[in-house]
Amino acid sequence: MKQPANQRLPFWLKVLYGSGDWGISSIGMMRSIFYAIYLTDVVGLEPRLASFGALAGIVWDAVNDPIIGILSDRLHTRWGRRRPFLLWFAIPFGMSFIMLWSAPDWDSQTALLIYVTLAFMLSDTLTTLVSVPFLSLTPELAPDYDERTTLTSFRSVFQLLGALSMVIAAPAIVDMVLRSGGTQQQGFMLVGAIFGSIGAIPLFLLGLLVRETSTPEQQQSLPFRQTLREAWKNIPFRYAVGIHMLNWSAVDMVAVTFPYFLLYWVAQGNMLASIRLFGFDLAYESAFFGILMSVCILFVPFWLWVSKVRNKREAYMLGMSLWVVVELMMFAVQPGQTDILLLIAALAGVGVSAAYVLPDAIFADVIEWDELRTRRRQEGIFYGIRTLIRKLTGALVIFVTLQLLGWSGYVSPPDGAVQFTQSDAALRTIRLLVSPLGAAMLSGAILLAWLFPLSREKHGRIQRLLEQRRTRRMEEEQASLTPRA
């Protein structure tokens, strides 16, 4: 039976569901922030060559996302539609994260490119096999407009906690390995082993313990191409995809370029530079992203409150407007200005918090619009396309960043170097990637949010129409079963 639209989920279920995103987020955060600089500065790939490897790996996997979404929609087992994917693939998903950071010490640039591309493809495919079914549970577990926002907020808190733990712990673990006589490569592999193992556990437990409560109205399955065409006819879905694409492109741009910005611009190429914060000497990346993510977590309840007082769209526009201002402020940061840098990190965290919480809450509302129009529940295909767009934009950000770095004259530091300076052209390119380009993307997301057609009132009307339809269907089914006199 369908869960009533106004039924509140128990607290333990919200916590358990939210914890599932800890592993996906922590692993995704490490890949977003450190993978590009890992390819150029640890593996030693030329930036333009590395960009093609990252692009090929993500594009190859991204085309499978809608297919996996359709499979999760059409899979019918006694455990449900989504849970089998979590049970089957959670453990391999965690193990693949070790391979992602295990590039061998080969001299051939071509051989290294092939290896890192295949490793990326494997890790990313297994991420899809757990993330699409996991995200597809959101509208099934929480049909209500505000309850869905609350459930998304729980997931966002764990998402941010996972990201926070990663950005603080990963550099510290790599430094620990270096101090003990190991290499950066070994440090990255140890991080992969730790976070891959921990990240797989919540997803496996979610598949083991959570029960799918929704039994949606279904008709005969459509062919794959027709399913994509039908999804594109969903007008709110188009806007939601655009918001999602620009939102996460801006997030990815910060994640990919900031390690370069912090190391080569703010720290002036000092690879052992640290910031004294709360009595601890932290790497620049740990300090900046640690403050940013901490503020993100603190402001999740605030954005939840604003979305309830006003609505999701207006809350999102407010958060992104603040972030645009902060993005432009970043261009003014000069070498050695760590106090200003940390202040900007805190201000950016307020806007990034909205970027983490609200787009997924907005996106989930397109499901009922589609069900009202088509009489189908197709969460899998919509979230599959969402994940496809997310990965394609992420691939494009990495590709463009590394291409521009390569053409600007960026040079990989030699093995064992602790001080290395990039050219003025490379530094200028890094600063432009960090600031104006991200602000332009966020401005586009604000425009699409302003045009998004589903409000709380419209979504409420859709829910009432769906409930009336389900009630009529149940009455018709009962009437057909009642014996005639």
Secondary structure, 3 states (H helix, E strand, C coil): CCCCCCCCCCHHHHHHHHHHHHHHHHHHHHHHHHHHHHHHHHHCCCHHHHHHHHHHHHHHHHCCHHHHHHHHHHCCECCECCHHHHHHHHHHHHHHHHHHCCCCCCCCHHHHHHHHHHHHHHHHHHHHHHHHHHHHHHHHHCCCHHHHHHHHHHHHHHHHHHHHHHHHHHHHHHHHHHHCCCCHHHHHHHHHHHHHHHHHHHHHHHHHHCCCCCCCCCCCCCCHHHHHHHHHCCHHHHHHHHHHHHHHHHHHHHHHHHHHHHHHHHCCCECCCEEEECCEEEEHHHHHHHHHHHHHHHHHHHHHHHHHHCCHHHHHHHHHHHHHHHHHHHCCCCCCCHHHHHHHHHHHHHHHHHHHHHHHHHHHCHHHHHHHHHCCCCHHHHHHHHHHHHHHHHHHHHHHHHHHHHHCCCCCCCCCCCECCCCHHHHHHHHHHHCHHHHHHHHHHHHHHHHCCCCHHHHHHHHHHHHHHHHHHHHHHHHHHCCCC
